Amino acid sequence: MLEFIKKYRIFLGVFIVFSAIVLSLFYSALKPKKMLPIFNPSDVNPELVDSTVQYKSKYHTIADFSFVNQNGKTITQKDYEGKIYVADFFFTTCPTICPKMTANLSQIQTAFANNPKVKLLSHTVFPETDSVPVLKKYAIEHKVDDSKWNLVTGDKKEIYTMARKSYLAVKLGKPSELYDMVHTENFILVDTKKRVRGFYDGTNKEDMKRLIEDITFLASE
């Protein structure tokens, strides 16, 4: 046996190396490539989507917008052009899920502090009370990086429209109150082409891990 191995050692060596390369290529071909879905209104729970767009099954993108941030600056879609961003809906006096959501967004801010391609966008659902000074105080308390994270307020109807028609992520509130919304724990991941690529529970650690992984994936494309 030893004589056989010695006689054909070169051949056996080449065969082993070749086999390893073939197996590696075969494994790579079979290994599923990571992909993120592109969400349209028809893909989402109808409770979170305005009835006028529920039928839409393709080409959905975030509509143009104009709001005012914690510094009194007007923020539009141009500030997010070519960016990957996470959007959510909150209000500053929320005692339940909002503190956890804000803490988790702070972690996202930290995770991508050195990546200018990644930003955050938080919309108040109570613009009548969350004025610019109120948002500024909240931003300071939660160490918001003004260059990366905008807390915005504006016309309630416009915020409602964005929540239900663009981000597909907020339930209706009391029918008696016009444009009332029930904010949810949803974080919405938007890509550089203004498409919705994921929904995440903003209070859940595992979802935050998944969100960071998905942002990293989009940033590497």
Rosetta blueprint (number, residue, H / E / L):
1 M L
2 L H
3 E H
4 F H
5 I H
6 K H
7 K H
8 Y L
9 R H
10 I H
11 F H
12 L H
13 G H
14 V H
15 F H
16 I H
17 V H
18 F H
19 S H
20 A H
21 I H
22 V H
23 L H
24 S H
25 L H
26 F H
27 Y H
28 S H
29 A H
30 L H
31 K L
32 P L
33 K L
34 K L
35 M L
36 L L
37 P L
38 I L
39 F E
40 N L
41 P H
42 S H
43 D H
44 V L
45 N L
46 P H
47 E H
48 L H
49 V L
50 D L
51 S L
52 T L
53 V L
54 Q L
55 Y L
56 K L
57 S L
58 K L
59 Y L
60 H L
61 T L
62 I L
63 A L
64 D L
65 F L
66 S E
67 F E
68 V E
69 N L
70 Q L
71 N L
72 G L
73 K L
74 T E
75 I E
76 T E
77 Q H
78 K H
79 D H
80 Y H
81 E L
82 G L
83 K L
84 I E
85 Y E
86 V E
87 A E
88 D E
89 F E
90 F E
91 F L
92 T L
93 T L
94 C L
95 P L
96 T L
97 I L
98 C H
99 P H
100 K H
101 M H
102 T H
103 A H
104 N H
105 L H
106 S H
107 Q H
108 I H
109 Q H
110 T H
111 A H
112 F L
113 A L
114 N L
115 N L
116 P L
117 K L
118 V E
119 K E
120 L E
121 L E
122 S E
123 H E
124 T E
125 V L
126 F L
127 P L
128 E L
129 T L
130 D L
131 S L
132 V H
133 P H
134 V H
135 L H
136 K H
137 K H
138 Y H
139 A H
140 I H
141 E H
142 H L
143 K L
144 V L
145 D L
146 D L
147 S L
148 K L
149 W E
150 N E
151 L E
152 V E
153 T E
154 G L
155 D L
156 K H
157 K H
158 E H
159 I H
160 Y H
161 T H
162 M H
163 A H
164 R H
165 K H
166 S H
167 Y L
168 L L
169 A L
170 V L
171 K E
172 L E
173 G L
174 K L
175 P L
176 S L
177 E L
178 L L
179 Y L
180 D L
181 M E
182 V E
183 H L
184 T L
185 E L
186 N E
187 F E
188 I E
189 L E
190 V E
191 D L
192 T L
193 K L
194 K L
195 R L
196 V E
197 R E
198 G E
199 F E
200 Y E
201 D E
202 G L
203 T L
204 N L
205 K H
206 E H
207 D H
208 M H
209 K H
210 R H
211 L H
212 I H
213 E H
214 D H
215 I H
216 T H
217 F H
218 L H
219 A H
220 S H
221 E L
